[in-house]
Amino acid sequence: MGAQPLFSLQDFYGGSIRARLAVAHLLFSQLAGELAAHAAFTGMLAQAVILQKDMARIMADLDHGALCAVCGAREGGGCCSSFMSGENDALQLLLNLLIGVPVAALREDEECCFLGNTGCLLLFKPMFCLNYNCQHIRQSAAPAQMQRLEQAVGRLLQQQYGLEQLLLVVLRRQGRLIG
């Protein structure tokens, strides 16, 4: 058995999105089986999936997708610019892989590389993507609806953060994370 690669935090949170995507796929190939047997991790991941589905239902109730599609179809597009791809870190991409999302760069243009024909391919997204609600979204929703959405987003982001922290602990214990 060969030596496992050592990673630094820079590998997870820095560099190009292509480099972070490659790290996520490498970690997936190395850790998927082990993480599937890690009871605390699988419990937290299952809870994150439930929270993500709850948030998606709330967004659907607000017709979030249709509002975003209108902006995205305009000249200059919407919020999902190529800059947004860089908000994704390798561990968050790994979490998507672990729940069966076929994470890959879908495009090479001015839009986020994870933006497909039916929207974002990712289920676990960066903080900015989840927290940002443009004027059109805020004006089309009642304050109670926005509050419900913000609370759901907060719960999901907290769970995603906890999962990333647990992944870092696992990697440190295995001696795969330096620094």
N, C-alpha and C positions, 0 to 999 in steps of 0.2 A: 504494500500500500504506500503510495507516494505521500510526500508532505503536503499538508493542506496549506493553501495560500494564506498569507497574513494580510489583513485589511487594516486600514486606518479610517478614522472618521472622515477624512477627506475623500476617501473612495466612496463613501455613502452619501455625503452631502455636498461635495464639490465636483469640479470637473464638468465635462459636457454631459448632456442628457444621454447621449449614446453610450458614454463610459458608465454612467450609473445604471443604465438599462442592462449592459453587459454584466456588471457586478450582480444585479438582481437575479439574472438568469443563472449565473455561476452559483450564487448562494442557494437558489432553488434546487439546483442539481445536487448540491452537497447536503442540504439540510431538510428537504421536504419530508423524508421518511422519519428522521429523528424528531422533527417538530410535530408530526402527526401522532407520535407516541408520548408527547409532553402534555400531560393533563391540564396544567395551568394555562399553557399557551393555547391549546385547542378550545378550552372553555372560553377564554378571552376572545379568540377569533370568532367563535360561534356567536358570541354576544355582539361583536362588531358587525357581523352580517345582519343580525336582527335590527340593530340600530340603523344600519345603512338602508335597509328596506323600509323602515319607518320613515326615515328622512325622504326617501324617494317617493313614498305615498303622499307626504305633505307637499313636496314639490309638484307632483302631478295634480293635486287638488288646486294648486295655485296656477296651473297651466304654465309652469315654468318653462317647459320645453318649447312650447309654441312662441312664448315671448322671446326666448333666446334665438329661435330659428328666424324670426323676423329681423332681428338685428344682424344676425350672422349672414343673412342673404343680402344685406345692403352693401353698397360700395364702402370698402374699408373694413367690412366684417364686424364682428362683435368682440366680446371680451376674451375669447379663446385664441389669443395671439401666440406666435411661436415663442415669445418670451415666457408664456405660462408653462410651457413644457419644462423649463428649467426649475420650476417650483417643486417638481417631483424629486424625492430622494430615493436612493436604492432600496431602503428598507420598506418604504411605502409601496414601491413597485413590487417588491418581494411579497408583501401581504396580498396584493392583487393576484399574483401568480399562485399563491397558496390556496386561494378560493376558486381557482379555475379560470381566471380571466387570462386570455391569451395576449399578454402584454407585448406589444411591438410598436415600433414607430410606423404609423399609417400614412404619413405624408411628409413632404419635403418643401412645403411652401410657407407662406407667411402665417399660417394657422398653427395651433398647438399640434404636435405630432401625434397626440393621442385622440384627436378629434376625428371621428369617423362620419359616415353618412347619416347615422342615426343619433349622433351626439358623442359624448365622451365615452371612450372604451373602458375607462377605469371606474371601479366601484368605490375604492378608497382613494380619495383625492387630497391634494394639498389644502392647507388651511385657507389660502386666499380664494381658491376656487369654490370652497364651500361657504365662506363667510361673505363673499361679495354679492350684493344684490343691487342692481342698477336702479335708477330712478323709475324705469318702466315697471319693474317688478314691485318695488315698494309702493308705487301709486295704484297698482291694480289689486293689491291685497289689503284686507282689513288689518288693523293693528294687531288684533288677536291672532290672525293667521301668521303674520310676520313673527310674532313672539313665539308661536308654536314651532315655526321653522328654525328660528335662532336657537331655541332650546334643543331641538333635535340635532342640529349641527354641532352644538357644544358637546352633547353627549357622545356623538360619533367621534369628534376630534379628540376628546379625552380618552376614549377607548383606543383609537389609533396610536396616540402618544404612549399609552401604557403598553401596547403591543411592541412598539419600536423599542421602548426601554427594556422589555423582557428579551427581545432579540439581542440587544447589546450585551445583556448579562450572559446569555447563552454563549455568544461568540467570545466574550472575555474568559468565561470558564473553560472553554475549549482551547484557549490560547490562540485564537484566530484574529483577535483584535488587538492591535498595538496602540499604545497611547491612551 
